[in-house]
Amino acid sequence: MIYKFKSKACGDLIMLGPNGDQMLRLIGHEPAPKGIIEVEQMAAAIEALQTAVHEHEAEAAAQAQEADEPGGRPAITLRQRLWPVIDMLKRSLAEREPVVWGV
């Protein structure tokens, strides 16, 4: 499945199924073909995503240090995957517009 997130505050955002599922779970939503992130939920969603990014980076740094591989990073980090979503949520929150998908 492919997610197409939409908001009147910015352009559309497309995510592949597994990445979209992960993002939705991180903000407390169950993956579904259709949904909405209400304006009232956005601040908490942004915070949850930023926390997940920081935790992921700390975990990756610790694993790299244990393995003695300072340059051992995944090709695409969680930060890179979630930055567009965080940006979309921030813009949507500023303009008080919901984010929807599957509609």
N, C-alpha and C positions, 0 to 999 in steps of 0.2 A: 504494500500500500504506500502511496505517496501522499504526504500532507501538504496542503496549500493553505497557509495561514494568511488571513486578509484583515486589513484595518484601513479605515478611511484616513488615518493619520500618516500612512506611508505605503510604500509598494508592497506587493505580495511577497511571501517568503515560502519557498518550497523545501521540504525536508523528506528524506527517504524514511520509510516506515520505522525501522529499528531506532533511528535517531529521534524521530518524532515521538515514538513511544517512550523512550528514555526521558526526553524533555518533559513530556506530560506527566510522567510518574514523579519526576523531581518536584513539580509544582503542585502535586497532590490531585491530579486528574487521572482518571482511568483512560487509557487509549481508546478512542472511538472514532468512527468514520465522520461524525459531526460533533461540533462542540463550540463552546464560547468561553473566553476568559473575560469576565466582567471587570470593569474599571476598578471596582472595590477590591478585587483579588490581585491586581497587578503589582502593588508594592510588595506584597508577600511573595509573589511569584518571582519578581526580580531578585529579592533577597535570597530566596531558596536556590535560584540558579547560580548566583554569585558565590554562595556558600559551597555549593557542589563543585564549582570550578576550583576554588581555593583548596578544598579538601582533596580533590583529585590531583592537583599539582603537588601538594605536600606529600601525598602518598607516592606519587611517581618519583619525586626527588628522593624520598627515603628508600624506595626500592632500587633506584639507580645507585645510591650511595652504598647500599648493602651489596649490590652486585659489582661494585667498583667500576661502573660504566657511566661516567658523567654525561656523555653525549647520548645515552640510550633513551630516546624519546619516541613516542608513537608518531607516525607520519602526520596525523591530524589530531590535535589535542581537543579535550573537552571544551576548553576556552574558545577555540576556533569554531567548533560546532555550535556553541551556545551564544556567541557574541551577537550574531544577527537577530536572534530571538530576544535577547536582552535589550538590544537597541530598539526593536519593534515595540516591546512592552513599554519602554521609557517614553518613546514618542507618542504611543497611544494613551498612556497615562497623562502626559502633558496636555493632550488635546481632548481627554476624556472620551475616548472612543474604544469600544470593545474590540477584541481580536476574536475572529471566528475562523472555523475551518469546516470544509465539507458542505458548504452551502452555496 
